[in-house]
Amino acid sequence: MCEEYKGYSINVIWNDKTMGFDFRVCDAGGAEIGRNELSFFYAENALAAARTVADKRLESGDGEL
């Protein structure tokens, strides 16, 4: 699952090793700004956590577009 969120690209994928969903958040230039440490049971939870990473980056002023 891919989503554009506030200028960031969020990818949520299934991880066969951990039997859960992982996320990756990238900025507009394609640089990774965040990823999960532990897999999520539901894709929706991984997506919500990824959005939180993007929001925190914007709040800190490091990711202003």
mmCIF file as Biopython writes it, N, C-alpha, C and O atoms, coordinates in Angstrom:
data_model
#
loop_
_atom_site.group_PDB
_atom_site.id
_atom_site.type_symbol
_atom_site.label_atom_id
_atom_site.label_alt_id
_atom_site.label_comp_id
_atom_site.label_asym_id
_atom_site.label_entity_id
_atom_site.label_seq_id
_atom_site.pdbx_PDB_ins_code
_atom_site.Cartn_x
_atom_site.Cartn_y
_atom_site.Cartn_z
_atom_site.occupancy
_atom_site.B_iso_or_equiv
_atom_site.auth_seq_id
_atom_site.auth_asym_id
_atom_site.pdbx_PDB_model_num
ATOM 1   N N  . MET A ? 1  ? 0.847  -1.161  0.000  1.0 0.0 1  A 1 
ATOM 2   C CA . MET A ? 1  ? 0.000  0.000   0.000  1.0 0.0 1  A 1 
ATOM 3   C C  . MET A ? 1  ? 0.897  1.231   0.000  1.0 0.0 1  A 1 
ATOM 4   O O  . MET A ? 1  ? 1.824  1.332   0.804  1.0 0.0 1  A 1 
ATOM 5   N N  . CYS A ? 2  ? 0.625  2.146   -0.885 1.0 0.0 2  A 1 
ATOM 6   C CA . CYS A ? 2  ? 1.379  3.395   -0.977 1.0 0.0 2  A 1 
ATOM 7   C C  . CYS A ? 2  ? 0.417  4.561   -0.795 1.0 0.0 2  A 1 
ATOM 8   O O  . CYS A ? 2  ? -0.739 4.511   -1.216 1.0 0.0 2  A 1 
ATOM 9   N N  . GLU A ? 3  ? 0.924  5.612   -0.156 1.0 0.0 3  A 1 
ATOM 10  C CA . GLU A ? 3  ? 0.102  6.791   0.074  1.0 0.0 3  A 1 
ATOM 11  C C  . GLU A ? 3  ? 0.982  8.030   0.104  1.0 0.0 3  A 1 
ATOM 12  O O  . GLU A ? 3  ? 2.080  8.010   0.660  1.0 0.0 3  A 1 
ATOM 13  N N  . GLU A ? 4  ? 0.494  9.103   -0.496 1.0 0.0 4  A 1 
ATOM 14  C CA . GLU A ? 4  ? 1.131  10.409  -0.365 1.0 0.0 4  A 1 
ATOM 15  C C  . GLU A ? 4  ? 0.448  11.099  0.807  1.0 0.0 4  A 1 
ATOM 16  O O  . GLU A ? 4  ? -0.779 11.192  0.845  1.0 0.0 4  A 1 
ATOM 17  N N  . TYR A ? 5  ? 1.231  11.580  1.756  1.0 0.0 5  A 1 
ATOM 18  C CA . TYR A ? 5  ? 0.681  12.194  2.961  1.0 0.0 5  A 1 
ATOM 19  C C  . TYR A ? 5  ? 1.480  13.436  3.298  1.0 0.0 5  A 1 
ATOM 20  O O  . TYR A ? 5  ? 2.649  13.347  3.676  1.0 0.0 5  A 1 
ATOM 21  N N  . LYS A ? 6  ? 0.855  14.587  3.164  1.0 0.0 6  A 1 
ATOM 22  C CA . LYS A ? 6  ? 1.471  15.875  3.498  1.0 0.0 6  A 1 
ATOM 23  C C  . LYS A ? 6  ? 2.857  16.037  2.872  1.0 0.0 6  A 1 
ATOM 24  O O  . LYS A ? 6  ? 3.777  16.554  3.505  1.0 0.0 6  A 1 
ATOM 25  N N  . GLY A ? 7  ? 2.991  15.588  1.623  1.0 0.0 7  A 1 
ATOM 26  C CA . GLY A ? 7  ? 4.249  15.721  0.907  1.0 0.0 7  A 1 
ATOM 27  C C  . GLY A ? 7  ? 5.221  14.573  1.109  1.0 0.0 7  A 1 
ATOM 28  O O  . GLY A ? 7  ? 6.309  14.573  0.532  1.0 0.0 7  A 1 
ATOM 29  N N  . TYR A ? 8  ? 4.846  13.601  1.916  1.0 0.0 8  A 1 
ATOM 30  C CA . TYR A ? 8  ? 5.689  12.437  2.166  1.0 0.0 8  A 1 
ATOM 31  C C  . TYR A ? 8  ? 5.099  11.216  1.472  1.0 0.0 8  A 1 
ATOM 32  O O  . TYR A ? 8  ? 3.890  11.131  1.257  1.0 0.0 8  A 1 
ATOM 33  N N  . SER A ? 9  ? 5.955  10.289  1.133  1.0 0.0 9  A 1 
ATOM 34  C CA . SER A ? 9  ? 5.533  9.024   0.540  1.0 0.0 9  A 1 
ATOM 35  C C  . SER A ? 9  ? 5.594  7.950   1.627  1.0 0.0 9  A 1 
ATOM 36  O O  . SER A ? 9  ? 6.630  7.746   2.260  1.0 0.0 9  A 1 
ATOM 37  N N  . ILE A ? 10 ? 4.475  7.274   1.828  1.0 0.0 10 A 1 
ATOM 38  C CA . ILE A ? 10 ? 4.395  6.209   2.829  1.0 0.0 10 A 1 
ATOM 39  C C  . ILE A ? 10 ? 4.160  4.894   2.103  1.0 0.0 10 A 1 
ATOM 40  O O  . ILE A ? 10 ? 3.257  4.777   1.275  1.0 0.0 10 A 1 
ATOM 41  N N  . ASN A ? 11 ? 4.985  3.907   2.428  1.0 0.0 11 A 1 
ATOM 42  C CA . ASN A ? 11 ? 4.827  2.566   1.876  1.0 0.0 11 A 1 
ATOM 43  C C  . ASN A ? 11 ? 4.631  1.593   3.036  1.0 0.0 11 A 1 
ATOM 44  O O  . ASN A ? 11 ? 5.418  1.576   3.981  1.0 0.0 11 A 1 
ATOM 45  N N  . VAL A ? 12 ? 3.584  0.791   2.956  1.0 0.0 12 A 1 
ATOM 46  C CA . VAL A ? 12 ? 3.298  -0.245  3.951  1.0 0.0 12 A 1 
ATOM 47  C C  . VAL A ? 12 ? 3.355  -1.576  3.217  1.0 0.0 12 A 1 
ATOM 48  O O  . VAL A ? 12 ? 2.664  -1.781  2.219  1.0 0.0 12 A 1 
ATOM 49  N N  . ILE A ? 13 ? 4.190  -2.477  3.728  1.0 0.0 13 A 1 
ATOM 50  C CA . ILE A ? 13 ? 4.361  -3.782  3.072  1.0 0.0 13 A 1 
ATOM 51  C C  . ILE A ? 13 ? 4.307  -4.908  4.099  1.0 0.0 13 A 1 
ATOM 52  O O  . ILE A ? 13 ? 4.562  -4.702  5.286  1.0 0.0 13 A 1 
ATOM 53  N N  . TRP A ? 14 ? 3.972  -6.092  3.620  1.0 0.0 14 A 1 
ATOM 54  C CA . TRP A ? 14 ? 3.935  -7.282  4.443  1.0 0.0 14 A 1 
ATOM 55  C C  . TRP A ? 14 ? 5.350  -7.824  4.610  1.0 0.0 14 A 1 
ATOM 56  O O  . TRP A ? 14 ? 6.114  -7.873  3.646  1.0 0.0 14 A 1 
ATOM 57  N N  . ASN A ? 15 ? 5.700  -8.226  5.819  1.0 0.0 15 A 1 
ATOM 58  C CA . ASN A ? 15 ? 7.007  -8.799  6.123  1.0 0.0 15 A 1 
ATOM 59  C C  . ASN A ? 15 ? 6.803  -10.266 6.482  1.0 0.0 15 A 1 
ATOM 60  O O  . ASN A ? 15 ? 6.237  -10.577 7.530  1.0 0.0 15 A 1 
ATOM 61  N N  . ASP A ? 16 ? 7.264  -11.176 5.609  1.0 0.0 16 A 1 
ATOM 62  C CA . ASP A ? 16 ? 7.087  -12.610 5.838  1.0 0.0 16 A 1 
ATOM 63  C C  . ASP A ? 16 ? 7.855  -13.108 7.066  1.0 0.0 16 A 1 
ATOM 64  O O  . ASP A ? 16 ? 7.409  -14.042 7.734  1.0 0.0 16 A 1 
ATOM 65  N N  . LYS A ? 17 ? 8.987  -12.504 7.363  1.0 0.0 17 A 1 
ATOM 66  C CA . LYS A ? 17 ? 9.799  -12.961 8.500  1.0 0.0 17 A 1 
ATOM 67  C C  . LYS A ? 17 ? 9.123  -12.677 9.836  1.0 0.0 17 A 1 
ATOM 68  O O  . LYS A ? 17 ? 9.142  -13.517 10.736 1.0 0.0 17 A 1 
ATOM 69  N N  . THR A ? 18 ? 8.530  -11.501 9.962  1.0 0.0 18 A 1 
ATOM 70  C CA . THR A ? 18 ? 7.908  -11.126 11.232 1.0 0.0 18 A 1 
ATOM 71  C C  . THR A ? 18 ? 6.405  -11.376 11.233 1.0 0.0 18 A 1 
ATOM 72  O O  . THR A ? 18 ? 5.742  -11.235 12.261 1.0 0.0 18 A 1 
ATOM 73  N N  . MET A ? 19 ? 5.877  -11.747 10.074 1.0 0.0 19 A 1 
ATOM 74  C CA . MET A ? 19 ? 4.445  -11.999 9.919  1.0 0.0 19 A 1 
ATOM 75  C C  . MET A ? 19 ? 3.621  -10.778 10.334 1.0 0.0 19 A 1 
ATOM 76  O O  . MET A ? 19 ? 2.641  -10.888 11.070 1.0 0.0 19 A 1 
ATOM 77  N N  . GLY A ? 20 ? 4.045  -9.616  9.842  1.0 0.0 20 A 1 
ATOM 78  C CA . GLY A ? 20 ? 3.340  -8.375  10.135 1.0 0.0 20 A 1 
ATOM 79  C C  . GLY A ? 20 ? 3.631  -7.341  9.070  1.0 0.0 20 A 1 
ATOM 80  O O  . GLY A ? 20 ? 4.328  -7.616  8.093  1.0 0.0 20 A 1 
ATOM 81  N N  . PHE A ? 21 ? 3.095  -6.153  9.265  1.0 0.0 21 A 1 
ATOM 82  C CA . PHE A ? 21 ? 3.252  -5.066  8.299  1.0 0.0 21 A 1 
ATOM 83  C C  . PHE A ? 21 ? 4.333  -4.092  8.753  1.0 0.0 21 A 1 
ATOM 84  O O  . PHE A ? 21 ? 4.419  -3.746  9.931  1.0 0.0 21 A 1 
ATOM 85  N N  . ASP A ? 22 ? 5.149  -3.658  7.809  1.0 0.0 22 A 1 
ATOM 86  C CA . ASP A ? 22 ? 6.197  -2.668  8.048  1.0 0.0 22 A 1 
ATOM 87  C C  . ASP A ? 22 ? 5.881  -1.419  7.246  1.0 0.0 22 A 1 
ATOM 88  O O  . ASP A ? 22 ? 5.179  -1.475  6.236  1.0 0.0 22 A 1 
ATOM 89  N N  . PHE A ? 23 ? 6.413  -0.277  7.712  1.0 0.0 23 A 1 
ATOM 90  C CA . PHE A ? 23 ? 6.236  0.950   6.945  1.0 0.0 23 A 1 
ATOM 91  C C  . PHE A ? 23 ? 7.579  1.629   6.723  1.0 0.0 23 A 1 
ATOM 92  O O  . PHE A ? 23 ? 8.555  1.399   7.437  1.0 0.0 23 A 1 
ATOM 93  N N  . ARG A ? 24 ? 7.580  2.467   5.712  1.0 0.0 24 A 1 
ATOM 94  C CA . ARG A ? 24 ? 8.727  3.300   5.372  1.0 0.0 24 A 1 
ATOM 95  C C  . ARG A ? 24 ? 8.182  4.660   4.942  1.0 0.0 24 A 1 
ATOM 96  O O  . ARG A ? 24 ? 7.246  4.737   4.147  1.0 0.0 24 A 1 
ATOM 97  N N  . VAL A ? 25 ? 8.772  5.730   5.473  1.0 0.0 25 A 1 
ATOM 98  C CA . VAL A ? 25 ? 8.353  7.090   5.131  1.0 0.0 25 A 1 
ATOM 99  C C  . VAL A ? 25 ? 9.516  7.777   4.445  1.0 0.0 25 A 1 
ATOM 100 O O  . VAL A ? 25 ? 10.633 7.781   4.961  1.0 0.0 25 A 1 
ATOM 101 N N  . CYS A ? 26 ? 9.254  8.366   3.272  1.0 0.0 26 A 1 
ATOM 102 C CA . CYS A ? 26 ? 10.291 9.069   2.509  1.0 0.0 26 A 1 
ATOM 103 C C  . CYS A ? 26 ? 9.835  10.497  2.231  1.0 0.0 26 A 1 
ATOM 104 O O  . CYS A ? 26 ? 8.643  10.770  2.096  1.0 0.0 26 A 1 
ATOM 105 N N  . ASP A ? 27 ? 10.813 11.403  2.147  1.0 0.0 27 A 1 
ATOM 106 C CA . ASP A ? 27 ? 10.492 12.786  1.813  1.0 0.0 27 A 1 
ATOM 107 C C  . ASP A ? 27 ? 10.303 12.920  0.310  1.0 0.0 27 A 1 
ATOM 108 O O  . ASP A ? 27 ? 10.389 11.936  -0.424 1.0 0.0 27 A 1 
ATOM 109 N N  . ALA A ? 28 ? 10.048 14.138  -0.141 1.0 0.0 28 A 1 
ATOM 110 C CA . ALA A ? 28 ? 9.771  14.377  -1.559 1.0 0.0 28 A 1 
ATOM 111 C C  . ALA A ? 28 ? 10.951 14.002  -2.448 1.0 0.0 28 A 1 
ATOM 112 O O  . ALA A ? 28 ? 10.760 13.669  -3.618 1.0 0.0 28 A 1 
ATOM 113 N N  . GLY A ? 29 ? 12.165 14.050  -1.910 1.0 0.0 29 A 1 
ATOM 114 C CA . GLY A ? 29 ? 13.360 13.692  -2.671 1.0 0.0 29 A 1 
ATOM 115 C C  . GLY A ? 29 ? 13.663 12.210  -2.672 1.0 0.0 29 A 1 
ATOM 116 O O  . GLY A ? 29 ? 14.600 11.770  -3.337 1.0 0.0 29 A 1 
ATOM 117 N N  . GLY A ? 30 ? 12.878 11.426  -1.931 1.0 0.0 30 A 1 
ATOM 118 C CA . GLY A ? 30 ? 13.071 9.987   -1.884 1.0 0.0 30 A 1 
ATOM 119 C C  . GLY A ? 30 ? 13.950 9.511   -0.737 1.0 0.0 30 A 1 
ATOM 120 O O  . GLY A ? 30 ? 14.208 8.314   -0.610 1.0 0.0 30 A 1 
ATOM 121 N N  . ALA A ? 31 ? 14.416 10.444  0.105  1.0 0.0 31 A 1 
ATOM 122 C CA . ALA A ? 31 ? 15.250 10.062  1.249  1.0 0.0 31 A 1 
ATOM 123 C C  . ALA A ? 31 ? 14.369 9.508   2.368  1.0 0.0 31 A 1 
ATOM 124 O O  . ALA A ? 31 ? 13.336 10.089  2.702  1.0 0.0 31 A 1 
ATOM 125 N N  . GLU A ? 32 ? 14.779 8.401   2.933  1.0 0.0 32 A 1 
ATOM 126 C CA . GLU A ? 32 ? 14.021 7.790   4.018  1.0 0.0 32 A 1 
ATOM 127 C C  . GLU A ? 32 ? 14.140 8.638   5.283  1.0 0.0 32 A 1 
ATOM 128 O O  . GLU A ? 32 ? 15.238 9.009   5.696  1.0 0.0 32 A 1 
ATOM 129 N N  . ILE A ? 33 ? 12.985 8.940   5.892  1.0 0.0 33 A 1 
ATOM 130 C CA . ILE A ? 33 ? 12.999 9.709   7.135  1.0 0.0 33 A 1 
ATOM 131 C C  . ILE A ? 33 ? 12.506 8.895   8.318  1.0 0.0 33 A 1 
ATOM 132 O O  . ILE A ? 33 ? 12.620 9.331   9.464  1.0 0.0 33 A 1 
ATOM 133 N N  . GLY A ? 34 ? 11.957 7.712   8.050  1.0 0.0 34 A 1 
ATOM 134 C CA . GLY A ? 34 ? 11.477 6.874   9.141  1.0 0.0 34 A 1 
ATOM 135 C C  . GLY A ? 34 ? 11.031 5.510   8.678  1.0 0.0 34 A 1 
ATOM 136 O O  . GLY A ? 34 ? 10.617 5.306   7.537  1.0 0.0 34 A 1 
ATOM 137 N N  . ARG A ? 35 ? 11.135 4.577   9.617  1.0 0.0 35 A 1 
ATOM 138 C CA . ARG A ? 35 ? 10.623 3.219   9.397  1.0 0.0 35 A 1 
ATOM 139 C C  . ARG A ? 35 ? 10.330 2.603   10.750 1.0 0.0 35 A 1 
ATOM 140 O O  . ARG A ? 35 ? 10.811 3.085   11.775 1.0 0.0 35 A 1 
ATOM 141 N N  . ASN A ? 36 ? 9.553  1.555   10.755 1.0 0.0 36 A 1 
ATOM 142 C CA . ASN A ? 36 ? 9.184  0.930   12.015 1.0 0.0 36 A 1 
ATOM 143 C C  . ASN A ? 36 ? 10.292 0.017   12.532 1.0 0.0 36 A 1 
ATOM 144 O O  . ASN A ? 36 ? 11.127 -0.466  11.766 1.0 0.0 36 A 1 
ATOM 145 N N  . GLU A ? 37 ? 10.284 -0.209  13.852 1.0 0.0 37 A 1 
ATOM 146 C CA . GLU A ? 37 ? 11.216 -1.155  14.459 1.0 0.0 37 A 1 
ATOM 147 C C  . GLU A ? 37 ? 10.562 -2.521  14.623 1.0 0.0 37 A 1 
ATOM 148 O O  . GLU A ? 37 ? 11.201 -3.555  14.431 1.0 0.0 37 A 1 
ATOM 149 N N  . LEU A ? 38 ? 9.283  -2.513  14.980 1.0 0.0 38 A 1 
ATOM 150 C CA . LEU A ? 38 ? 8.523  -3.750  15.146 1.0 0.0 38 A 1 
ATOM 151 C C  . LEU A ? 38 ? 7.376  -3.756  14.140 1.0 0.0 38 A 1 
ATOM 152 O O  . LEU A ? 38 ? 6.807  -2.711  13.823 1.0 0.0 38 A 1 
ATOM 153 N N  . SER A ? 39 ? 7.048  -4.935  13.647 1.0 0.0 39 A 1 
ATOM 154 C CA . SER A ? 39 ? 5.964  -5.052  12.662 1.0 0.0 39 A 1 
ATOM 155 C C  . SER A ? 39 ? 4.606  -4.908  13.340 1.0 0.0 39 A 1 
ATOM 156 O O  . SER A ? 39 ? 4.458  -5.154  14.537 1.0 0.0 39 A 1 
ATOM 157 N N  . PHE A ? 40 ? 3.627  -4.505  12.550 1.0 0.0 40 A 1 
ATOM 158 C CA . PHE A ? 40 ? 2.267  -4.299  13.027 1.0 0.0 40 A 1 
ATOM 159 C C  . PHE A ? 40 ? 1.372  -5.436  12.551 1.0 0.0 40 A 1 
ATOM 160 O O  . PHE A ? 40 ? 1.571  -5.984  11.467 1.0 0.0 40 A 1 
ATOM 161 N N  . PHE A ? 41 ? 0.383  -5.783  13.370 1.0 0.0 41 A 1 
ATOM 162 C CA . PHE A ? 41 ? -0.551 -6.851  13.044 1.0 0.0 41 A 1 
ATOM 163 C C  . PHE A ? 41 ? -1.492 -6.431  11.914 1.0 0.0 41 A 1 
ATOM 164 O O  . PHE A ? 41 ? -1.865 -7.253  11.077 1.0 0.0 41 A 1 
ATOM 165 N N  . TYR A ? 42 ? -1.873 -5.158  11.892 1.0 0.0 42 A 1 
ATOM 166 C CA . TYR A ? 42 ? -2.786 -4.644  10.867 1.0 0.0 42 A 1 
ATOM 167 C C  . TYR A ? 42 ? -2.095 -3.568  10.029 1.0 0.0 42 A 1 
ATOM 168 O O  . TYR A ? 42 ? -1.321 -2.765  10.549 1.0 0.0 42 A 1 
ATOM 169 N N  . ALA A ? 43 ? -2.382 -3.562  8.738  1.0 0.0 43 A 1 
ATOM 170 C CA . ALA A ? 43 ? -1.817 -2.554  7.843  1.0 0.0 43 A 1 
ATOM 171 C C  . ALA A ? 43 ? -2.267 -1.153  8.249  1.0 0.0 43 A 1 
ATOM 172 O O  . ALA A ? 43 ? -1.502 -0.195  8.134  1.0 0.0 43 A 1 
ATOM 173 N N  . GLU A ? 44 ? -3.503 -1.034  8.722  1.0 0.0 44 A 1 
ATOM 174 C CA . GLU A ? 44 ? -4.031 0.271   9.130  1.0 0.0 44 A 1 
ATOM 175 C C  . GLU A ? 44 ? -3.233 0.852   10.300 1.0 0.0 44 A 1 
ATOM 176 O O  . GLU A ? 44 ? -3.033 2.065   10.371 1.0 0.0 44 A 1 
ATOM 177 N N  . ASN A ? 45 ? -2.777 -0.006  11.214 1.0 0.0 45 A 1 
ATOM 178 C CA . ASN A ? 45 ? -1.972 0.464   12.345 1.0 0.0 45 A 1 
ATOM 179 C C  . ASN A ? 45 ? -0.600 0.924   11.878 1.0 0.0 45 A 1 
ATOM 180 O O  . ASN A ? 45 ? -0.074 1.915   12.384 1.0 0.0 45 A 1 
ATOM 181 N N  . ALA A ? 46 ? -0.025 0.225   10.933 1.0 0.0 46 A 1 
ATOM 182 C CA . ALA A ? 46 ? 1.272  0.632   10.378 1.0 0.0 46 A 1 
ATOM 183 C C  . ALA A ? 46 ? 1.138  1.967   9.663  1.0 0.0 46 A 1 
ATOM 184 O O  . ALA A ? 46 ? 2.015  2.822   9.781  1.0 0.0 46 A 1 
ATOM 185 N N  . LEU A ? 47 ? 0.057  2.154   8.927  1.0 0.0 47 A 1 
ATOM 186 C CA . LEU A ? 47 ? -0.176 3.405   8.214  1.0 0.0 47 A 1 
ATOM 187 C C  . LEU A ? 47 ? -0.355 4.562   9.202  1.0 0.0 47 A 1 
ATOM 188 O O  . LEU A ? 47 ? 0.185  5.647   8.988  1.0 0.0 47 A 1 
ATOM 189 N N  . ALA A ? 48 ? -1.098 4.338   10.265 1.0 0.0 48 A 1 
ATOM 190 C CA . ALA A ? 48 ? -1.298 5.381   11.273 1.0 0.0 48 A 1 
ATOM 191 C C  . ALA A ? 48 ? 0.029  5.761   11.931 1.0 0.0 48 A 1 
ATOM 192 O O  . ALA A ? 48 ? 0.282  6.941   12.171 1.0 0.0 48 A 1 
ATOM 193 N N  . ALA A ? 49 ? 0.864  4.786   12.222 1.0 0.0 49 A 1 
ATOM 194 C CA . ALA A ? 49 ? 2.171  5.056   12.827 1.0 0.0 49 A 1 
ATOM 195 C C  . ALA A ? 49 ? 3.067  5.829   11.858 1.0 0.0 49 A 1 
ATOM 196 O O  . ALA A ? 49 ? 3.810  6.719   12.273 1.0 0.0 49 A 1 
ATOM 197 N N  . ALA A ? 50 ? 2.999  5.495   10.582 1.0 0.0 50 A 1 
ATOM 198 C CA . ALA A ? 50 ? 3.797  6.202   9.571  1.0 0.0 50 A 1 
ATOM 199 C C  . ALA A ? 50 ? 3.347  7.659   9.452  1.0 0.0 50 A 1 
ATOM 200 O O  . ALA A ? 50 ? 4.175  8.558   9.306  1.0 0.0 50 A 1 
ATOM 201 N N  . ARG A ? 51 ? 2.050  7.885   9.514  1.0 0.0 51 A 1 
ATOM 202 C CA . ARG A ? 51 ? 1.545  9.261   9.469  1.0 0.0 51 A 1 
ATOM 203 C C  . ARG A ? 51 ? 2.044  10.057  10.670 1.0 0.0 51 A 1 
ATOM 204 O O  . ARG A ? 51 ? 2.350  11.243  10.548 1.0 0.0 51 A 1 
ATOM 205 N N  . THR A ? 52 ? 2.125  9.408   11.828 1.0 0.0 52 A 1 
ATOM 206 C CA . THR A ? 52 ? 2.642  10.061  13.027 1.0 0.0 52 A 1 
ATOM 207 C C  . THR A ? 52 ? 4.099  10.467  12.840 1.0 0.0 52 A 1 
ATOM 208 O O  . THR A ? 52 ? 4.499  11.549  13.270 1.0 0.0 52 A 1 
ATOM 209 N N  . VAL A ? 53 ? 4.891  9.617   12.208 1.0 0.0 53 A 1 
ATOM 210 C CA . VAL A ? 53 ? 6.293  9.945   11.924 1.0 0.0 53 A 1 
ATOM 211 C C  . VAL A ? 53 ? 6.360  11.196  11.045 1.0 0.0 53 A 1 
ATOM 212 O O  . VAL A ? 53 ? 7.146  12.105  11.314 1.0 0.0 53 A 1 
ATOM 213 N N  . ALA A ? 54 ? 5.544  11.241  10.005 1.0 0.0 54 A 1 
ATOM 214 C CA . ALA A ? 54 ? 5.533  12.399  9.104  1.0 0.0 54 A 1 
ATOM 215 C C  . ALA A ? 54 ? 5.082  13.659  9.844  1.0 0.0 54 A 1 
ATOM 216 O O  . ALA A ? 54 ? 5.672  14.726  9.671  1.0 0.0 54 A 1 
ATOM 217 N N  . ASP A ? 55 ? 4.048  13.539  10.660 1.0 0.0 55 A 1 
ATOM 218 C CA . ASP A ? 55 ? 3.548  14.691  11.412 1.0 0.0 55 A 1 
ATOM 219 C C  . ASP A ? 55 ? 4.604  15.229  12.372 1.0 0.0 55 A 1 
ATOM 220 O O  . ASP A ? 55 ? 4.786  16.442  12.481 1.0 0.0 55 A 1 
ATOM 221 N N  . LYS A ? 56 ? 5.295  14.337  13.064 1.0 0.0 56 A 1 
ATOM 222 C CA . LYS A ? 56 ? 6.340  14.768  13.997 1.0 0.0 56 A 1 
ATOM 223 C C  . LYS A ? 56 ? 7.479  15.451  13.261 1.0 0.0 56 A 1 
ATOM 224 O O  . LYS A ? 56 ? 8.061  16.411  13.768 1.0 0.0 56 A 1 
ATOM 225 N N  . ARG A ? 57 ? 7.798  14.972  12.087 1.0 0.0 57 A 1 
ATOM 226 C CA . ARG A ? 57 ? 8.854  15.585  11.286 1.0 0.0 57 A 1 
ATOM 227 C C  . ARG A ? 57 ? 8.456  17.009  10.877 1.0 0.0 57 A 1 
ATOM 228 O O  . ARG A ? 57 ? 9.279  17.924  10.907 1.0 0.0 57 A 1 
ATOM 229 N N  . LEU A ? 58 ? 7.194  17.184  10.498 1.0 0.0 58 A 1 
ATOM 230 C CA . LEU A ? 58 ? 6.716  18.512  10.129 1.0 0.0 58 A 1 
ATOM 231 C C  . LEU A ? 58 ? 6.674  19.444  11.345 1.0 0.0 58 A 1 
ATOM 232 O O  . LEU A ? 58 ? 7.031  20.617  11.242 1.0 0.0 58 A 1 
ATOM 233 N N  . GLU A ? 59 ? 6.239  18.924  12.491 1.0 0.0 59 A 1 
ATOM 234 C CA . GLU A ? 59 ? 6.162  19.729  13.715 1.0 0.0 59 A 1 
ATOM 235 C C  . GLU A ? 59 ? 7.541  20.197  14.172 1.0 0.0 59 A 1 
ATOM 236 O O  . GLU A ? 59 ? 7.686  21.294  14.711 1.0 0.0 59 A 1 
ATOM 237 N N  . SER A ? 60 ? 8.546  19.361  13.955 1.0 0.0 60 A 1 
ATOM 238 C CA . SER A ? 60 ? 9.897  19.706  14.406 1.0 0.0 60 A 1 
ATOM 239 C C  . SER A ? 60 ? 10.548 20.755  13.495 1.0 0.0 60 A 1 
ATOM 240 O O  . SER A ? 60 ? 11.561 21.357  13.854 1.0 0.0 60 A 1 
ATOM 241 N N  . GLY A ? 61 ? 9.958  20.965  12.322 1.0 0.0 61 A 1 
ATOM 242 C CA . GLY A ? 61 ? 10.506 21.939  11.391 1.0 0.0 61 A 1 
ATOM 243 C C  . GLY A ? 61 ? 11.556 21.358  10.475 1.0 0.0 61 A 1 
ATOM 244 O O  . GLY A ? 61 ? 12.078 22.063  9.612  1.0 0.0 61 A 1 
ATOM 245 N N  . ASP A ? 62 ? 11.884 20.068  10.646 1.0 0.0 62 A 1 
ATOM 246 C CA . ASP A ? 62 ? 12.895 19.411  9.804  1.0 0.0 62 A 1 
ATOM 247 C C  . ASP A ? 62 ? 12.363 19.038  8.439  1.0 0.0 62 A 1 
ATOM 248 O O  . ASP A ? 62 ? 13.133 18.805  7.508  1.0 0.0 62 A 1 
ATOM 249 N N  . GLY A ? 63 ? 11.044 18.982  8.317  1.0 0.0 63 A 1 
ATOM 250 C CA . GLY A ? 63 ? 10.490 18.491  7.063  1.0 0.0 63 A 1 
ATOM 251 C C  . GLY A ? 63 ? 9.577  19.460  6.364  1.0 0.0 63 A 1 
ATOM 252 O O  . GLY A ? 63 ? 8.705  19.045  5.602  1.0 0.0 63 A 1 
ATOM 253 N N  . GLU A ? 64 ? 9.756  20.741  6.605  1.0 0.0 64 A 1 
ATOM 254 C CA . GLU A ? 64 ? 8.881  21.701  5.963  1.0 0.0 64 A 1 
ATOM 255 C C  . GLU A ? 64 ? 9.059  21.660  4.459  1.0 0.0 64 A 1 
ATOM 256 O O  . GLU A ? 64 ? 10.177 21.605  3.947  1.0 0.0 64 A 1 
ATOM 257 N N  . LEU A ? 65 ? 7.949  21.686  3.773  1.0 0.0 65 A 1 
ATOM 258 C CA . LEU A ? 65 ? 7.972  21.584  2.317  1.0 0.0 65 A 1 
ATOM 259 C C  . LEU A ? 65 ? 7.823  22.933  1.670  1.0 0.0 65 A 1 
ATOM 260 O O  . LEU A ? 65 ? 7.821  23.032  0.443  1.0 0.0 65 A 1 
#
